[in-house]
Amino acid sequence: AEDPERAVASLRRVFGIASLSITEETSSKMEDMCALAAEFSIPRLSPGQSFAVKARREGSQGYTSMDVGREVGSAIFLANEDKGVKVDLTDPDVTFYVEVRDNRAYIFGDYIRCHAGLPVGSQGKVLAQVDDDRGLVSAWLMMKRGCRVIVSGSRDWSCLKAYDPLIRGGEHHKQALGYVLGTGLDDLDRVDVSKYDLPVYFPTVGMSDGEVAELLDVIENGL
């Protein structure tokens, strides 16, 4: 990506992605990985800090993940030796990650957590009633479960378009698999499910108002 920050902001809204990382790429040759890791580490290690290398490997490169960790760790140590850095495999100040996949290797310093879940549309369509914050959060949770949501209700739900540009409003859909209501546990006994011709889902029924508000902040701000 030419603009990694914008790419991360977009990808974090894609359900089905558990995590992503901004990486530096090189070949899977040990000398290339060591050279890139040494260069990568210099601006990221401060004097006196400890570090560790965590390596994973897929393919038949002729070395093990432990070999990668040892050799790359040695290269990082030598590149920062004048800073008095040290290796700490238990509780390091900085962790460097190396992923080797066939003939390419990726070096990075962080996993950016995403929302995981299932890709939108992979689990059918549902009808969501969005009249308040709890209703909006309920719709979002069903999207995270892989459902394409058709929204009705009085509450502004435009923020959900950031997670599914194809989301739309509507009262009915012949292929809908169920209804989604933003109902809490205290109000559950007021819902007459017999009037619905499809299953009814209550994604936030076990959530407190505080938990709903916290998740709403994430949704509206694209966190």
Secondary structure as GFF3:
##gff-version 3
##sequence-region A 1 223
A	DSSP	alpha_helix	4	11	.	.	.	ID=ss1
A	DSSP	beta_strand	19	20	.	.	.	ID=ss2
A	DSSP	beta_strand	24	27	.	.	.	ID=ss3
A	DSSP	alpha_helix	30	41	.	.	.	ID=ss4
A	DSSP	three_ten_helix	42	44	.	.	.	ID=ss5
A	DSSP	beta_strand	50	58	.	.	.	ID=ss6
A	DSSP	alpha_helix	65	79	.	.	.	ID=ss7
A	DSSP	three_ten_helix	81	83	.	.	.	ID=ss8
A	DSSP	beta_strand	86	87	.	.	.	ID=ss9
A	DSSP	beta_strand	94	101	.	.	.	ID=ss10
A	DSSP	beta_strand	104	108	.	.	.	ID=ss11
A	DSSP	beta_strand	112	113	.	.	.	ID=ss12
A	DSSP	beta_strand	125	129	.	.	.	ID=ss13
A	DSSP	alpha_helix	133	144	.	.	.	ID=ss14
A	DSSP	beta_strand	148	152	.	.	.	ID=ss15
A	DSSP	three_ten_helix	158	162	.	.	.	ID=ss16
A	DSSP	beta_strand	168	169	.	.	.	ID=ss17
A	DSSP	beta_strand	176	181	.	.	.	ID=ss18
A	DSSP	three_ten_helix	185	190	.	.	.	ID=ss19
A	DSSP	three_ten_helix	193	195	.	.	.	ID=ss20
A	DSSP	beta_strand	200	201	.	.	.	ID=ss21
A	DSSP	alpha_helix	209	221	.	.	.	ID=ss22
###
